[in-house]
Amino acid sequence: MTNITIIGNGNMARGIATRALAANQSVEILGQDAGNAQALATELGGGVTFGSITQAPKGSIVVLAVPFDAAKSLVTAYGEALAGKTIVDITNPVNFETFDSLVVAPGTSAAEEIAKLAPASAHVVKAFNTTFAGPLVAGESGGLPLDVFIAGDNAAATGAVGSFASAAGLRPLVVGPLKRSRELEGFQFVLMTMQANPEFADFNWDTGLQVTK
């Protein structure tokens, strides 16, 4: 039985799959190009299976490790194949042409827009949008475990994602309902602009958000 299906075969898919294997989860990779999905599955090892995005996801948790527009299209195309599943939206809806704004309107978020397209029995959870791929592969940043900020309206779904993150050696922080995704996406946008700013030359997409006390 597959526990986690990751849709996408890029750097974030690699990072989340690496953490899933560390958590002893069974993993399926689905890619637009099944050959690329196979290549990532082979690289990861651990019995990772692969296929094309034309296949219905097998996992009870489905991670959308693709850009925002692609995530919307996939959720629409899958339709009832996602019924009853926990859908993890990791996207950051940044305008990559200008890198100066988000593409969602005020008062909503990428996660909320994706939730509108999902089956009623599916539960969308925002998570992993504040983590970068390199630190995910490593499982830490600066010697500290990564914090995973989680937002969602269904306690069982956020709990499942939190349990996965915890088993993967990360620290889950459930910050509230799905509408908290607006703040998570906005804050990560600011952090992304800092990563890309040559004035912060030491960052290089290897930082991690950490709440300390």
TAQUI-V516745 format. One record per residue. RES is the residue in one letter. SS is DSSP state (H for helix, E for strand, C for the rest). BURIAL is 1 if it has 24 or more other ideal C-beta (glycine too) atoms within 12 Angstrom, else 0. D_CENTER is the distance of its C-alpha to the mean C-alpha in Angstrom with 2 decimals. Layout:
RES/SS/BURIAL/D_CENTER
RES/SS/BURIAL/D_CENTER
//
This chain:
M/C/0/21.00
T/C/1/17.36
N/C/1/15.09
I/E/1/11.63
T/E/1/11.19
I/E/1/8.68
I/E/1/9.63
G/C/1/10.26
N/C/1/12.17
G/C/1/11.61
N/H/1/11.10
M/H/1/7.36
A/H/1/7.96
R/H/1/10.93
G/H/1/9.59
I/H/1/7.36
A/H/1/10.35
T/H/1/12.73
R/H/1/11.67
A/H/1/11.87
L/H/1/15.26
A/H/1/16.31
A/C/1/15.82
N/C/0/18.04
Q/C/1/15.74
S/C/1/16.65
V/E/1/14.14
E/E/1/14.43
I/E/1/13.28
L/E/1/14.10
G/E/1/14.85
Q/C/1/17.05
D/C/0/19.43
A/H/0/19.94
G/H/0/21.72
N/H/0/18.81
A/H/1/16.72
Q/H/0/19.82
A/H/0/20.12
L/H/1/16.72
A/H/1/17.54
T/H/0/20.93
E/H/0/19.75
L/H/1/17.59
G/C/0/20.43
G/C/0/20.34
G/C/0/21.02
V/C/1/17.75
T/E/1/18.62
F/E/1/17.83
G/E/1/18.78
S/E/0/18.55
I/C/1/16.44
T/C/0/19.84
Q/C/1/19.53
A/C/0/18.37
P/C/1/15.36
K/C/1/16.99
G/C/1/14.41
S/C/1/14.64
I/E/1/10.87
V/E/1/9.20
V/E/1/5.60
L/E/1/5.85
A/C/1/5.40
V/C/1/8.39
P/C/1/10.14
F/H/1/10.87
D/H/0/14.20
A/H/1/13.21
A/H/1/10.68
K/H/1/13.73
S/H/0/16.05
L/H/1/14.35
V/H/1/14.15
T/H/0/17.74
A/H/0/18.87
Y/H/1/17.66
G/H/0/19.34
E/H/0/20.73
A/H/1/19.09
L/H/1/16.15
A/C/0/18.75
G/C/0/18.31
K/C/1/14.75
T/E/1/11.84
I/E/1/9.22
V/E/1/5.71
D/E/1/5.12
I/C/1/2.96
T/C/1/6.43
N/C/1/9.49
P/C/1/12.56
V/E/1/14.88
N/C/0/18.19
F/C/0/18.19
E/C/0/21.88
T/C/0/23.02
F/C/0/20.18
D/C/0/21.96
S/C/0/20.25
L/E/1/17.47
V/C/1/18.05
V/C/1/17.70
A/C/0/20.91
P/C/0/21.81
G/C/0/21.36
T/C/0/18.11
S/C/1/14.45
A/H/1/11.95
A/H/1/10.66
E/H/1/14.38
E/H/1/15.26
I/H/1/12.89
A/H/1/14.36
K/H/0/17.75
L/H/1/17.25
A/C/1/16.11
P/C/0/18.94
A/C/0/20.50
S/C/0/19.91
A/C/1/16.12
H/E/1/14.11
V/E/1/11.10
V/E/1/9.18
K/E/1/7.43
A/C/1/5.62
F/C/1/4.55
N/C/1/5.77
T/C/1/8.96
T/C/1/8.61
F/C/1/9.97
A/H/1/10.13
G/H/0/13.70
P/H/1/13.61
L/H/1/10.87
V/H/1/13.36
A/H/1/16.12
G/C/1/14.70
E/E/1/16.44
S/E/1/17.62
G/C/0/21.31
G/C/0/22.09
L/E/0/19.99
P/E/1/17.07
L/C/1/13.82
D/E/1/13.34
V/E/1/10.09
F/E/1/10.83
I/E/1/10.30
A/E/1/11.94
G/E/1/13.30
D/C/1/16.74
N/C/1/17.13
A/H/0/17.99
A/H/0/17.64
A/H/1/14.05
T/H/1/13.05
G/H/0/15.38
A/H/1/13.87
V/H/1/10.40
G/H/1/12.63
S/H/1/14.82
F/H/1/12.30
A/H/1/11.31
S/H/0/15.06
A/H/0/16.14
A/C/1/13.99
G/C/1/16.05
L/C/1/13.81
R/E/1/14.98
P/E/1/13.29
L/E/1/14.63
V/E/1/14.68
V/E/1/15.87
G/E/0/17.07
P/C/1/16.74
L/H/1/14.24
K/H/0/16.43
R/H/1/15.47
S/H/1/12.39
R/H/1/15.17
E/H/0/15.95
L/H/1/12.52
E/H/1/12.03
G/H/1/15.67
F/H/1/15.71
Q/H/1/12.95
F/H/1/14.99
V/H/0/17.97
L/H/1/16.49
M/H/1/15.54
T/H/1/19.13
M/H/0/20.42
Q/H/1/18.75
A/C/0/20.43
N/C/0/23.68
P/H/0/26.37
E/H/0/27.85
F/H/0/25.05
A/C/0/25.67
D/C/0/24.58
F/C/0/20.89
N/C/0/19.82
W/C/1/16.03
D/C/0/16.63
T/C/1/16.62
G/C/1/14.77
L/C/1/15.21
Q/C/0/17.55
V/C/0/19.61
T/C/0/23.00
K/C/0/26.30
//
